[in-house]
Amino acid sequence: MIRHRFSVEQYHQMIDAGIFAPDDRLELIHGELVKMSPINRRHAAGVNRLNIILGRLLHQKALHIIQNPITLADSEPQPDVAIVRWRDDFYLAGHPTPPDIYWVIEVADTTITYDRGVKVPLYLSAGIPEVWLVNLDEDCLEAEVLNLKILRVCAKMCI
């Protein structure tokens, strides 16, 4: 099988040219287009709760962006939540990049294996200092801090 890898710039050109349908759920991972899983109610509710909690905690000290792209060297994933530096233009000039990002959160039930095996290492290797994985199936929060081991806290969560 021959695979073609796209740069982030090529991916942006395809988006701008309207190559993808508005409802296509795609992200660029290591130069490859990856179809994202549909969002089920449980996942949506978890992200919605995080949105409310983070909005109250951060209160204009940082932005928390929900399911929007972040730009990495060869990828443009769409984490469920990214906590990023405050910018008055709300990143109109360009998606957040690793120097802008404090931490990202992925909420997972059906995608736990993919998120743990692909997305968490992608974020950490890009220099994002902290990654949280909310494991809905096990009611666990797994947090990885750059260059440190994983912290796994399992308890009945309100997410």
N, C-alpha and C positions, 0 to 999 in steps of 0.2 A: 504494500500500500504506500502510495506517495502522499506525503503530507506537506502542506504549504504553511509556513509560519508567517504571521503578519506582525508588523511592528505596531506599536501603539499609534503612531502617526497614520499608518495605512488604515487601521481600524477606525480612527476618527474620520478619515476621508470617506470610508464606506458609509458610516453613519450619516455624515453630512450630505452624501449623494443620494440618500434614501434607499440604499440597497436592502436594508432590513425593514420588515413590517413594524409598525409602531408597537405592536403587542409581542414582538419577538423578545424572549427573555434569554439574552446572550451575555456572556462576559468573555473577555480575553484572558486566558490563563497560559502563561509561558508561550505566547505567540499563537495559540490555537483558540478557535472559537468553541466555546463550551455552552451547551444548552443548559439553562438553569432549571431546577425542579419547580413545579408549580407550588405556590404557597398555600398550605392547608390552614384551616381555622386555628389549630393549636399553635402553629408557628406564628401566624399573624397576631394572635393574642399575646404571645410572649414578646414579640417585637413592640407591639403597642404599649405593653406595660413598661418595658425598658424606656421607651420614648417619654412616657409621663415621668417616670422616676428620674431619668437623667435631666429632663427639662427643669425639674424642681431643684436638683442638686447643682447643676452647672450655672444656671441663671446668668447668662450672657458672659460667663468667664471663658467659655469655650463653646463651640458649636457641636451638636450631636446630629449627624446626618444619617438618615434612614434609607437603606437600600439604594444608595447612590454610588457612582463609581469613585474609586481612588486610582491614581495613576502610579504604577510601578515601572521598573525598567522595561520589561517585556510583557506586562500584564495590565489589565484594567478590571480587577474584580469589583464586585458590588457587595461588600459586607453588609450584614443586617444593620449594624450600627458602627459608625466611626466617630470617635471623639477627636476633634481637630481644633487647631488654633482659631481663635476668633478672627474673622476678616470682615470688614464692613461691606465688601462686595459679595459676600456669601459664596465665594469661589466662582463667580461669573467668568473671571479671566482664565480659569483652568481648574481642573479637579485637584483635590488635595494630593500631595506627594508625601513620601515618608518624613521629611523634616516638619511637615505640618501636622502629622498624626500623633496623638498621644497614645491611643489604643483603639483596637477594633474588637467588635463582638460578633460572633456568629451564633445564631440560635439554630439548633439542629435536632431533628428527630429522624426523618428518613435519610438525611444526608450526613449523618454523624461520621461514617467511615471516610467519606470524601473530604469533609471539612477537616477532620483530624489529620488525615494523611496527605492532603494536598494544600488546602487553604491556610491552615495554621503555619506549616513550614514556609509557605510562600510569603506570608506577612513577616515572619521573623527574619527570613533571609533578606528581605528588602530593608531591614533596619527598623521596622515598627517595634517600639520598645515593649509593648504588652499586647497579648491576644487572649481574649476570653472566649471560651466555647461553652455555651449553655446547652447542656445535654438534657433535653426534655424527657427522654425515655427513662433516664436514671435519676432524674431530679438532682443533677450535679452541675456545678460550675467548675470548669477546668481553666485555670489561668496559667499562661506561660509568659514569663518575663525573659527578655533577651538575655542569653547566656546563663540563665538559671533553670533549675528543674521545674517541672510542672507542679502546680498546686491544685489539688482536687478536693473540693468540698462538696459533700453529698448530704443533702437534707431536703426536706419538703420545701420547695421554693414557691414563691408567689408569682413565678413567671410562667 
